[in-house]
Amino acid sequence: MKKEIVLLADVGGTNVRFGTYLSGEKIANFDKKYLVSKFKSFEEAVETYLAETKKQPSHCVIGAAGNIDEEAGEILTSNTPWRVSVPKLKAKFPQLKKVSLDNDFALQGWAIEGLEKHQYRTLFGHPQVTNLTKSKVVVLGLGTGCGTCLLMNNGASAQTIYTSESGHSSLPHIDFGNKDNELRDKVLKALKEKYQINGKGIVVEHIISGTGIRNVYHALKDGIIPPDSNNLICALNIEKLAEAGDPIALKTFDIVFAYLGAHTGSMASTLKADNIFYCGGLLASSWVQGRLEESKLFKQHLTQRAGMSDAMKNLRFSVSLYREMAEKGAIVRAQRLILENTQEETKKRTNTNLMQSLATVYALIEAECPHVLPQMKRVMTAVEKYKIATQHSSPLPQAKRNNSLQR
């Protein structure tokens, strides 16, 4: 059987990455990266990629930052100058049978369906959750920012993803109840000086993210957050300092985990989640995972959120050990597109065969047993309703069928 090719696109603010997935495979191949500024539109970038690689995809999965208008199939807001649009893409490339446009973090939610047991672990001594897609899961990703989505099983398919911008929600209030409140205030003061411009407030990802770790570290160390990112120590190096026992780096993680607990508790109680799933490069580190499990501040501020002390009895926590979650999610989406298209084509063939068989039977009855026609008319009316409900065209010639039914 010929393998189907799915075009994969990762649309960022500076670069767009392209790759392909072949049906039946477990991995994808991202082989091209272009500057967004070199192209007037997303369609032009796709055209260049296909011309250079000579590939002929039948489907496409697009991951892009921003809010998505599901009905229109367009990105409403994003960090790219392009207006990524499914209708425009399909008009330009009619060979694409199905196109999926997903929020970039939603792909990390989709990835959970494709994770193997060794690619994630549970936290706080809980037993392994063997089927995350059968529960309601809040996915929190600590990368450059703080991404969030909700994974639900709706009964009809393995999962449905609802995206969120909780990383842009207001920072929760934390009361450390001791001298650490002075350190908290020092951090908040530095954040206000950096971010609170033109009425804008401090949001969750200013602390709970890779960028947030840098913010907190510099606020504790220098009292200010350098405006030039080149002067900021990266989160990975702060982690290395903490592992080596640096007191400021260790205190940085204490503060970040306290806010992470508060934010997690708010999300879990608001959405009545069964599981919390953490992902992102920051939490893929075994040292960070161990520090989180030991953090009393995380647990304290988690359970202080509304209703969380009782909910904690059943709430489970997992963390991804796999760093390429977005690519894994793109593969899951690609597999789904292929499956959905196969099912639709099978249904169309079944409907066609059914209608052809009914047409043959109707012609025989009309010729040999005309007195049965009233009953047959009722059958054909029911078939017409079924055809409309399934939105498939009947192969019977319209004029002949209408004339026959009127007899």
C-alpha angles and dihedrals in degrees: 000000000000112000118238118231121221118197112223122201128186106193115199133169095257105019139026119209123204131194142145139241123208118212112258094023127117097212138050129220117225102189108158136053125183136181109254090219091065093068133059093212144008089250090058091052091050090049091053093049094050092046092051097044099034089222122154110205122189096198138024136213118196125191116191137162114250144053116309128216099217094193095050094035093229139123107247098192128009144147092253128083090228124099099221107206130176094206091052092048093050091046090054094042108030091174088076104097096185133016126190119198112193137176106253094242092046086066088062088055091050089051091069090073089059099044119114121220094258091054095069138026138197123249134224095029096294119148118261114280099229099191113029093171091067092064139057105266130188107207115205119186122196106197127120085323134008114271125191137187138161121233117203137175107227096183095245097075139008094270148343123212125216115190126216141186096216089138086071094051121109117285110258120242114256124195110191090183095218142056089306087079086075089056090047090053090049090054094046091049091054091047092051091051091051103038111016096089125138092004096308116142136213113274136198098264092055084078107012102063142055088277089048093056089054090048094051094044094052092042090055095042103038106013090237137065109235111241091218110076090208088070093054122099109234121243092247092058091046088054090052090050090051092049088053090054101258104166096214092050091048091049088049091060091045091057095042091050092050090056091042089055092050093047093045091050092050092050094045095049094043094049097031091230126188095201139027114209118193122198140162135095093280095060094040087079114101090215092054091047091052092047090050092051090052094046111115089183091059093053093041095054093038092059093042091068116100111293095346099122091071095035091054089073091071102023114110128200127209133174131202118242089187116092101195097065096144092054091047089051092050089054091051090050091047091051090050093051091052091048094047091049092048091050092048093049090048090051092049091051091048092050092047092051091046094051093046091051092048091049090053092048091047092052091051093049091047090053101038109022110025091164088070092058096097091058091044089051090058090050092051091048089054090049090051090054090049090050091053092046092053092041095229124135119241117239091219114108106256098222096047093046093051092048092050093050092051093058 
